[in-house]
Amino acid sequence: MSLMMYDGAIQNVIDAFTQLPGIGPKGAQRIAFYLLTADETQVATLASSITNLKEKVKFCNICGNVTETNPCLICRDPRRDKSTICVVEEPKDIMSIERTGLYGGEYHVLGGAINPMSDIGPNDLRIRELLNRLHGDTVQEIILALDPNIEGEATTTYLVRLLSPLGIKITRLASGLPVGSDLEYADEITLGRALTGRLNANPYANAEE
């Protein structure tokens, strides 16, 4: 049974919220009616926050993380280990890893994963930007921290094949993350164990290394 349609502004708000990920028609309706009865200051603050998000937040021109300054705080931090780059799918994955307190290197955000069903290929990701960061001898290890699902595995396999000839150590997160899950929802202990016990992802590496 479908929800009833409302007139004018309230239906417009419901329709707008249903376009957001994870919000269905019923959830959108609840939010709309909450905003209708909420304090005007609270609603104005929410509207202002959304406007500021679009106006001020950008993507770091080095790693692709969200930031209000370029480069981002992590890329500007002289204490970060420049020899290690952790490759993730989305900016939110950086926060998940940072919460473990076990990683002190830099990051690179791909902006998604290879997904032929959604017409997303390697050229649609920030892979070229990653390759540009690997010139010289600074980077000694690349950690592939992609979601353990079909798309993440496909992207990991592609990157291993692409990066292996460069002679840089390539690792991936160890077991502890269930297949089909997202990094965003992994708890700090599970993610920390996976990060600490990361595995060599390069099948061509010398067995003695």
N, C-alpha and C positions, 0 to 999 in steps of 0.2 A: 504494500500500500504506500503510495507516494505522499510526501508532505504537501499540505495545502499551500497555495501561492498567496503571498501578501502583496499589497499595493505599494508601489513607489519605493521610497528610500529603504525601508526595512528589507524588502526582497532583494534590492540591489546589494545590501550588505551581506545577506545570506549567500547570494550568488558569488560574491567576491571571496568570502571565506571558504566556500566549497572548492575554489580553485587552488587552495593551499594544500600541500602534501599532508596526509594524515587526518584531514578534517572532512567528515562526511556531511550530508545534508542536515542530519539531526544535531550534530555538534555545531555546525554553522548557525543553526537556528538558536541554539542555547546561547552562543556567544553574542549574537545580534540582540537578543532580548536582555542579556546582561548589560550590554553597552547602553541599551535604551534606558535602563533604570539606574545606571551608574552615575556617580558624581561627574559634573561637567569638567572639572579639573583633571580627573583621572582619564577621561576620554581625550581631552586635549593633549595630555602628556603622552598618551599612546600614539595619537596622530603625529605629534611632533617627533617622537622617537623614530617612527617609520620614515618620516621625511628626512630626518638627519641621517638615517641609515643609508638612504640612497644618495644623499648629497655628499657625505663625508667619507664613508667607507669605500675603500678601493682594494685592489689586489697588489701585493708586493711585486715589484718588477724583477725581483730576483727569484724568490721561492714560490710566489703565487698565494701566499697566506693573506687573509683579510687584515687590513691595516688602515689607519688614518694618516700614516706617514710612509714615505718611501725612502729607503727600504724599511721593512718592518722591524719591530724591536728585536726579534730573534736574529735576523740577518745583521743587525747593527751591533749586536752584543759581542765584544771582543773575547768574552770568556767561553763562547761556544767553540766546540771542536770543529775546525774547518776541514778536517780530513775525512769526515763522515757525513753522508747525506742520507737521510731517511725519506724514502719516496712513499707518499700517501695519495689517496684518491681525492679527498676533499679537505678544505681547511679545518673542518670540525675534528678530523682525525688527529691533527696536530695537538689539540687540547687534550684528547684522550691519552696520547702518549706522554705529554708533559705532566699529566697528573700522576704518572708512575714515579716521577722523580729519578728515573734511572737512565735517562738519555740526555746527553749534553752536546750533541752534534747539531747539524743544520737539517733543514727539511727541503723537500721539493713536492709541490702539489701538482698532480697531473690534471686535475679538473674533471675526473671521472675515470671510467674504465672501458676497455674495448667491449663493445656490445653490438654485434651485427644486427640483432633484432631491432635495435633502436637506431640503426644506421650510424653508429659511432665507431670510427676506426682509429688507427694510430695517429693519423694526421689531425684528428680532432682534439687530441690531448697535447699537453705541454711537454712532449717528449723531445722536440727539437731544442727547447729551452734547457732541458736537463743535459743534453749532449754538449751544449755550449758551456755549461758549468764544469765540464770534465777536462777541459784543455789544461795542459800542464801536469804537474805532479802533486798538486795539493790534495786532491781527493784520493783516499786510499781504500775506502769501503763505501759501498752503496747497500743500504738496507731496504729491501722491498717489503713494505708494510701495507699491503693491499688487502681488501676485504676477502676472507676465505670463502668466496662463492664462485660460481662459474665465470663471471666476468672478471673478477679479481685474479683467478687462476690463469685465465687466458692472457691477461695483461702482464702478469708475472712471467709467464713463459715467453712472451714476445720480448720483454725487456732483457731477460737473461740471454736470449739469442743475439739481441742487438748489442748488448754491452760486453759480452764475453770477450770479443777480440781486443778490447781496450786494455786488458790485463789488470783491471781493477777488481778487488775482492767484492764478490756479490753474495749477500746473505739475505735470508728471509726469516720472518718470525717463526719461532718453533711451535710445536704443538701446545695446546692449551686454549686455542681459539676454535670453537666448534665450526665445522663447515656450514656455510649458509648464513652465518651471523655477520653483524656489522661491528667495526671497531668502536663506533659511537656508543654501543650498548654493552661493551665489555667492561667488567669491573677492573679496578686498578691492579688487584693481585693477579688475576688471570693474564691481563695484558702485560704486566711487569714480568711475569715468568716467561711469556712468549718472547718478549724483547730480549731478556737476558740470555735465554737459550736459543737464540736465532741460529739457523742452519745455513751452511754454504749452499747457495742456489745455483752455482755454476758447475754443471756436470763435466765441464772440460778442464776444470782446475787440476793441477798436479796433485796426485793423491798424497804426496808427502807434505804439502802445504797445509 
